[in-house]
């Protein structure tokens, strides 16, 4: 079993070290991660500047790029083989609900998914790395549980299951207080907090993105609910952003517009006054 590990906190972060230590005894593990913290980079790729691969003393390879860059470069030439699994994390803080849209941790896993490889994004629900060794073990337990299925996927025996993408959030709790694993849907957050402004020494206004909004949809069945009750949340994700429920409405709207254009019922915009 071959596993590629990435993250968005950088190759020196405690989370990726804990994940590597947890997985190295059950699989052949390779780390390719960003040189610096790349939180909230989502699926961004670097297209207009060169990137360089360097190797740390512990064997981790790191790149001056985004999390998605790291997985992309690893899978398209750096590794020289196709891993059976891509894992990202363990992130320093939650990636629940709307966080998944912005998350570099999820973005790295999604890049693996887009290349047809089963992928998992792991996060702790609170910042600070408390009980990170426990989170590493819980991540390993999940990977071990999935190994028979991963082997069948690699052999082509289960094509209907490949690929898949999981978002996993682990409460910062000791082993004795952690509950089991719970599959759930993403919750939702309120809109982000107001932008933060400061004045620079030169008198210019500086802007900082405000904090994430508080949980809005956090009832039973959501990732917020599961982790708040001590469970490791597992949410299967997909990349298809199509609003399938409203497709018929928009199809009807487009048909009506097409008919109006053909019949000349759509007025030309008025000319601006000279």
N, C-alpha and C positions, 0 to 999 in steps of 0.2 A: 504494500500500500504506500503510495507516494502522495504527500500533502504539501501544498504551497501555503505558507503563512504570510500575511501582510497585515497592516494596520493603518491608522491615520494619526496616531500619536508620535510616530517616529520609532526608529529601530532600537533606541535605547530605553523605551518606555517599559515600565514594570509589567504592563499587561501582556505585551508580546513575548517578553522573557518567560513569564509564567505559562503562557500557552505553549511555547516551544518546549519548556521543561516537562509539561504534562503530556505532550504528544510524542516526544522523541523516542520513547521506549515502545511505542505501539506501531510506529510507521517510519518510513524514510521522510524526513522533514527538511524542507528548504525554506529559508526566510529571505524575502525580498520586500523591503519596506522603505518608506520615505526617510530622507535624511533628517527632516525637521517635522514638527507638528503640522499636520494638514487637516485639522478638524474642519468640518462643514464644507469640504471640497466636493462632496457628492460624487458624480461620475466624470468630473472634469479631466480632460486630457491636455497635455502641454503640446502645442502644435507649432509654436513660433520661436522656440529657443532649444538649444541642444541639452540633452541630459547625459549624465555620466554615472556609471555603476562603480561603486567602491566596496571593498570588503573590510569589515571590522575584525578586531582581534578574535572575537568569538565565532567567526565564520559567517555572521549575518551579512548579507549584501544590502546596500542601501543606495538610493537614487535621489537626486535633486529634483524630484517631481511629485506628483499627486499619488494618492493610493491607487487610483485606477491606472495611472501611468505604470506603476510598479508591477501590477498584475499583467497589464497589457504587454510590457516589455518581457516579463518572465515567460509568458505563454507564446510569444511570437519570435523567440530566438534565444533568449538568455539561458533557459533551462536545458533545452535540447531534448526534452521529453514532455509528455502530457501527464500532468498529475491526475490522480483519481479524485482529489478533493481540494478545493480552495477554502481556507478559513481566514477570517479577518478578525483582529482584536488582540487581546480583550480590551475594549474601549474604556477609557476613563470617564464614565458617566453613561447615563441611559440613552438608548436609541429606541424610543417607543413612540407610537402614534405618528404624528407629522414629522418627527425627528428623522425618520427614515428617508424623507425626500432630500434632506440636506447632508446627511451623514456621509463622511468619507469612509467610515468603517463599512457601512452598507454598500457604498459605491465600489469599494474594492471587491467585496463578495459578488456584487452584481456583475462586475467585469468578468469574473470567472464564469458566472452563469451565462453571460452573453456568448462566451466561447464554448458553451455546451457542457460545462463541467459542474457537477453538484457543488454548491457553495454555502457556507454558513458565516454569518456575522455574529460575533459574540461581544456583549457589553455588560459592564456592571452598572447597576441602577444608580449608584451614587459615586461622586468623584472622591479621589483620595487613596484608592487602592486597598482599602480595608478588606481583609480576608481574600486577597487576590489568589492565594494558593488554593483556597477552597473553590473559587471560581474556575481555576485551571483544572481542578479535578472533575468538576461537574461538566466542563466542556469536553474533557477526555471521555467521561462516561457516555456522553451522547454520541461522540464520534465512534466509540467502540460498538455501541448498539447499532449504529448504521453501517458498520463495516461489511457485513454479509451482503447487504443491498448494494453497497458501493462496488463490491467485487463483481456482482452480477451485471451492474451497469457497465463497468469497464470491459467486461467480456461480451457485451452486447446482448445479454440474456434478458434484460428488462428495459427495452428501449422506450416503453411508455412512461417510465419513471424519470428518464433523463432529459434535460437536467432539472434540478430543483434548487430553490433558494430559500434558506431559513434565516429568520432574524431572531436571535436568542438574547434575552436579558436575564441576568443573574443577580439577585439581591445580595448586597454586601453583608452577609450573615455568616456566623460560624456553622459548621456542619450540622450540629445538633438542632439548630433553629431553621435550617432550610427544609422546605417541604419537597414534594416531588416535582415533576415536570408537567406543565399544562399547556396544551395547544390552544391558542386563542387568536382573536383578530386584533388588528391595530385599533387603539383608541384614537382620540382626537385631542388636540390642544386648543386653547383660546389663541387668538392672534398674539404675535410677539409683543413684548413690552415696548414702550416708546424709545426712540433713538436717544442715545446719551450724547450730549454736547459738552465740549470743553473749549477753552480758549488757549491757543498756542502762545509761546513766548513772543511771537511776532504779531499777535493780535488776531490771528485767523481763527475761524470757527472750525473745530474738529468734530467729526461724527463717529460714534461707535454704535454698532448694532446692539439693540437692546436684548435683554434676556428672553429665553423661550417662554411662551405663554403657559399658564397653569393647565392642568388636565381639564378637559371639558366633557368628553365622553370617556368615562372611566368605570362604567358599571361592569357587572359580572359578564365574563366572556371576553373582556379586553385584556391587553397586556398590562395596563396600569393596575387593574384589579388583581390579576394573578400575582404580580411581583409584590404588591402591597400586602398580600396575604402569605408571603414567604415562598411562593412557587417560582421556579425557573420558567419563564414564558417562552414559548416557541410559536412563531408566526410564519407560516408559509407565505412567501411573497411572489408576485409576478411582475413582469415588466410591461405588459400590455396596458397602456393608459387609456385605451378606448372606453368611452362611456356607453357600454352596450345597452343599458336601460333606455337611454335617450336617443339611440340611433334612429328608431322609427320617426320620432318627432323631427329631427334634423333632416332626415331624408325627405319628409313631406315638405318641410320649409324650402329645401333646395329645389324640389320639383316645382313648387309654386313660383319660386323666383325665376326658374328657367322658362316657365310658361309666360310669365310677365315680360321677360326680356324678349321672347320671340314675338309676342303680340304688340310690343312697343309701349306697354303700359308703364314701364319704368322711365320716369322723367330724367332728362339729362340735367346735371347740376347747373345751377344758375351761374352765369358769367360774373366774375367780380367787377365791381364798378371801376372805371378807369380813374 
